[in-house]
């Protein structure tokens, strides 16, 4: 098994490409070892000293390290953990767990606007940020403000504010006049 790695715009995050499917659909974000209980793959990666986050995409794994760790030190054990997992035959997610991340539900009078927001995020934004090892999901819409949750390489990325304001906000405002601002939210 040959696992490729790619740098991301976030220097604390590296994207690992195992050359096979990781999650068939959706994404799964594990911002802590405790959150990784339902994923044997994420648990194995968290066993590596210095790992602070694991994000699973359709065909990639994004790993975030702490500031005190150097990629030259933690990269090899992470590669080993991913390889061991796929060779073990264990599932990526325990039981019938599907991907755990996705857009928040929205009930209310703005349903049509929210559907347009989600459609633009799914077709124009999410594929682009997946290339960088992350994801951005809809969290809410209130009085013209769109709330988005950034995951994987996008969480904590130095350029994420610029991406939100100059990229996503401008895109949504262009297509949906009711959108006046985009703001990030924590999990």
N, C-alpha and C positions, 0 to 999 in steps of 0.2 A: 504494500500500500504506500503510495506517495502522496503526502499532504503538502500542498502549496500554502504559502503565507503571503499576505498582502498588507502593506501599511495602510492605515486609515488616516483621515484628517486629524483624528484624536491621537496624540502621541502616547497616551496611556493604554491604547487599545490596538490589538492586532487581529486581523481576520485570517482564519484558518479554513482552507478549502480541501476537504478530504477526498474529493473526486467522486462522491456519491451522495445520494439524498440524505439529509439530516432530518428535517421535518418535511413531510410531504406537502403540507399546506400551513400557512400562518407562521407565527413566530412564537418564541418563548423567552421571556426575560427573567434572569435570575440575578438580582442585585446583591444577593448575599448567599452564603453557604446554606443557611437555614431555609431560604426560599427554594433551594435546589433539591429538596427532599423527593420530589416526584420525578426527577430525571437522573437515572444512573450515569449518563454521560456528564452532566453538569456536576454531579457530586464528585466524580473522579477528577475532573479538572480543578475543582475547588480544593482537592487534596494537595495541590501544588502550592508551596509557600509563595506568597505575594499576590495570588489571584484574588481580586475583589469583585469581579462580575463576570457572568457568562451569559451570552445571548445566542440563541439558536435560530437560524433561518432555514430556508428550504434546502440549501446546499452548502451552507457555511456555518462556522462557529466563530463568534467574536468573543475575545477574552480581554478583560480589563485588568491591569496590574496596579498595585499601589505605587506611590511615588518613590518609595525606598528600594524598589526592585528594578533590576536592569533586564531588558529583553534578552541580552546575551546570556543571562543566567536562567531565566524562567522559560524561555521559548522551547528548549529541548525537552524538559519534563512535561510541558503541555502537549507537544507533539506526541510524546510517548503515551500520555494518558488518552488522547484521542485515538491513537492507533490501537492501544490495548482494548479500548471500549468496542471499536468496530470489529476487532478480531474475536472478541468474547461472544458475540452473537446476542448480547443483551439488547433490549429495546432502548431507544433514546428517551422515551417517556414511559413510566410505569403504568400498568393497567390499561384502561381505556382512555387515558388522558390524551386529549387532542392538544393542539397548540393552545396556549393559554392567553395569548395576547390578541387583541383585536379592538375594533372601534367600540366605544361605549354606546349603549343604547340611548336614544333620545325620544322622550315622549313630550308632546306639546304642539303648540301652534306653528312652530318653525320647522316642522318635519320635512317639508319640501326643500327648504334651504339646507338643512342638515344632510339630506340625501345628496344634494349637489356637492356639498363640501366633501363628504365621504368619497363620492365618485371621483372628484378631482385628486384627492389624496391617493386613492388606489391606482389611478391611471397615470398620473403625472409625477407625484412626489415619492411615494413609497418605492417604486422601482429604482429611482435615482439614489435614494439613501441606502437601499439594500446593497448597491454597488460599493458603498463605503462601509458596509458591515453594521448597519443600524436599521432602525425603523422609527416611524413617526405615526402615532395613532390618535384618532379623534377622542377627546375627553369630554368636551361640552361646547355649547354655544349659548351665549346669553347677551342680549342687547347689542348685537353686532360684533361681539368679541368671541373668537374661536380659541378654545383651549386645547392644546396638543401636548401629548406625552412623548418625550424622546427616549429611545431605548438603544441598547447596544453601543456602538461607537458614537452615536449622536448624543448620548447622555454625557454631559460633562465636556463635550468637545469645545475647544476654544472658538471655533467658527460657527457653533450652533445658533447663537443669537443672530448673527448675520444671515444665516440660512433661513431662520424663521422670519426675520423682518424684511429682508430684501428679496428673498426668493418666494417663500410660501405665502407670506402676507400679500405681496404684490400680485401673485398668481390668483389667489382667492378673490382679492378685491377687483381684479380685472373681470373675472367671470361672474362674480356674485356681488352686486352692488350693496347688498345688505351687510356684507362683511366690512368692518371698519378697522379691526386690529386682530393680531394673532399673539397669544401669550403662551409660554411654556408652563406646564404644571409638573409637580413631582408625583411619583407613583402613589 
